[in-house]
Amino acid sequence: MTDATDPSHPGDDFHVFDTTLRDGAQREGINLTVADKLTIARHLDDFGVGFIEGGWPGANPRDTEFFARAQSEIDFRHAQLVAFGSTRRAGVAAADDPQVRALLDSGAPVITLVAKSHDRHVELALRTTLEENLAMVRDTVAYLRSQGRRVFLDCEHFFDGYRANPQYAKQVVRTAAEAGADVVVLCDTNGGMLPAQIQAVVATVRADTGARLGIHAQDDTGCAVANTLAAVDAGATHVQCTANGYGERVGNANLFPVVAALQLKYGRRVLPEGALAEMTRISHAIAEVVNLTPATHQPYVGLSAFAHKGGLHASAIKVDPDLYQHIDPELVGNTMRMLVSDMAGRASIELKGKELGIDLGGDRELVTRVVERVKERELAGYTYEAADASFELLLREEVEGRARRYFRIESWRGIVETRPDGTHANEATVKLWAKGERIVATAEGNGPVNALDRALRVGLERIYPQLAKLELVDYKVRILEGKHGTESTTRVLVSTSDGSGEWSTVGVAENVIAASWQALEDAYTYGLLRAGVEPQE
């Protein structure tokens, strides 16, 4: 568990509290197993958050099992495990409430209690009196403290309740603090607040109650991160967030931009030394566990967070990257990327070449030629910002004065046959030359493109065994424009992996199979280039 005296950890003066495993798991499309929750908890602990809210033990078997297994299977280096539950029921002693007992039985050293702070919710949802609600808060906090647990109290619907009845909302805060709650968390449960409103309310509540305050912001106005930072500006020292902003409806305050802002913009050390540089990796790893594609345009950790497309930007970045970047991407484990498109200028090509390890040697004529070729091909429908491998092959062709050739295609053919029973058979034949040998290969597949891919493999793997590791991992088709009747220009993007890396290639033609063939040719050519195979003469 975390030791606040450990010099490698920021200590207890500011809390980074993660609730991905509870609140984040309420996002539509996320359904975590116990194994998933254990994996995410390990990632969050590696990142260095101070508290990991694991769920509501006793409310469902999965969360109960998680706490039991987490205690024995995870050696937490930075985080403390937190159990979530509610205050005692009306008219029942805290010691006699089964769900309060389940919180203790979880073994978690920290417990977060949710309590009503909106008077209408007390009367309509809990169906009890305002006085009894205060007693429920007081009794439960005091009881859990007497059992040696640290207690945080979440004031549900606090800001709406404050607007309706500020005196009662503040009384809930005072009651919790006086009973021994270490932190009272003000929750924007409906996510409807704006930063100026958050800052004003938090400042007033802090001054009027003297309690240590935290903030829990939902993102329904798109302001959850800003609202969280506004609360910090007003004196909150505990922030509740979720990885990648997961949560019900549109989500919660995103852990990663909140932590990055606190550490890089506010200069407040909230993570262990060196942890911030792991942020991009942790973000993407958690996205993989929940089976959601990482958001490419997410601040700090997104693939496009430091991607530059405009020629004007590239010219400035060539002089000084800080001119168009608010931080060094390496601080958060990300990298700068130059996108090549019809907006590209000379600086974009030069920087992209440097990124790919290709020395353009200050050859202005060469760079100009590449720029013009890219613009011409993008006009025809190609896209190189999404197909780095195809661009690298194009660039190397211009630099080396010849295209990379590992094989030469004589012809290819795809057949789709409809059978009497309504099923379809897909067969492809490829005729090619490799290392002076003529090869004819035929294969079947579950579609015409898959059949072509298999035929190409059958033909080449004996000559180039390195291709056995290649796997087509994604395939996208886009119809670009109609011409005559049903004719159209088709763009195909193929993503390929060799187990240690992934790359994308592009093909464009009026025929989807022909476009796919171009992308496959580039994918195999680039795979051999990555494997260090010398091209045939």
Secondary structure, DSSP 8 states (H G I E B T S, - for coil): ---TT-TTS--SSSEEEE-TTTTGGGSTT----HHHHHHHHHHHHHHT-SEEEEE-BTTBHHHHHHHHHHHHH---SS-EEEEEEE---TTS-GGG-HHHHHHHHT--SEEEEEEE-SHHHIIIII-S-HHHHHHHHHHHHHHHHHTT-EEEEEEETHHHHHHH-HHHHHHHHHHHHHHT-SEEEEEETT----HHHHHHHHHHHHHHH---EEEEEB-TTS-HHHHHHHHHHTT--EEEEBGGG--STT-B-BHHHHHHIIIIIS----S-TT-GGGHHHHHHHHHHHHT----TT-TTTSTTTTEE--HHHHHHHHH-GGGS-SS-GGGGT---EE--STT--HHHHHHHHHHHT---TT-HHHHHHHHHHHHHHHHTT--STT-HHHHHHHHHHHHHSS---S-EEEEEEEEEEE-TTS-EEEEEEEEEEETTEEEEEEEEESSHHHHHHHHHHHHHTTT-GGGGG-EEEEEEEEEEEE-STT-EEEEEEEEEE-SS-EEEEEEEESSHHHHHHHHHHHHHHHHHHHTT-----
